[in-house]
């Protein structure tokens, strides 16, 4: 298991260059994931799934993911990040 927690500098022991680079790599991965969850929290009224049964909860989560993907696709097309033929 890899540690994905950022290292912290202290008053008399600042971060080394290698630690700073490690934190940068961790931040790039973290930002990609946190933007998705932030969108779901803000725009889709949270991530709480209130259902009975794992099958139903899995279906609800799948629909939430599909909704996010549709919103993201619309944004990518609107901003001309990719061209759609």
N, C-alpha and C positions, 0 to 999 in steps of 0.2 A: 504494500500500500504506500502510495506516494503522499508526502505532506504537501498540502496545497494552501497552507496558512502563510501569510506574509511574515517576513522577519522584520523585527523592529529595532531601530537604533536607539541608543541611550545617550545621555549627556556626555559621558567621557568615552563612549565606545560607539562611534558612528558606524553605519553600514559600510561594508567593503564594496568595491565595484561589482564583484561576483554576486553578492547578496542583492544589490540593486537590480542587476540583470535578471536574477531569479524572480524577484518581485514583479518585474515588468512582464515576464513570460506568464506568470500566474495571473496578472491583471488582464492580459489579453483574453485568456480563456474565460475568466470570471465575467468580464464585461459582456461577452457574447451570450452567456447564459442568463445573466441578471437582467438584461434588457427584455428578454422574452418574459420572464416572470414578472417584471415590473409592469409590462404592458397588460398582462393578464390580471394583475392586482388592480390596476387603475381603471382599465377600460372594460373589463369583463366582471366587475364586482367581486373580485377576490378569487382565491384558489380553494376555498372550502367546498368539499363535495359531501353533501348530505344525502346519502342513499343507503339502502340496505342491500348488502351483498357485493362481493368483489367484482362480479361480472358487470353489474349495473354501474359501479363506480368506474371501472375500466372503460366502459362505453362513454360515460360522461366526460372523462378526461380525454378520450380520443376525439370527441366532438369539440372540446375546447381547443385542442391542438389544431384541428382542422380549421376552426374559426380564425385562430391566430395566423395560420398559413395563408388563408384567403385575404386577410387584412394586409399581411406583408406583401403578398403578390400584387395587390392593388397599389400599394405604395411604391413598389419597385417599378411597375409599369408607369404610374403617374409621374415619377421623377426621372423617367427615361434611363434608368440604370441598366436595363436590358431592353432590347427591342423585341417586340412580339410580332410575328408575321402572320 
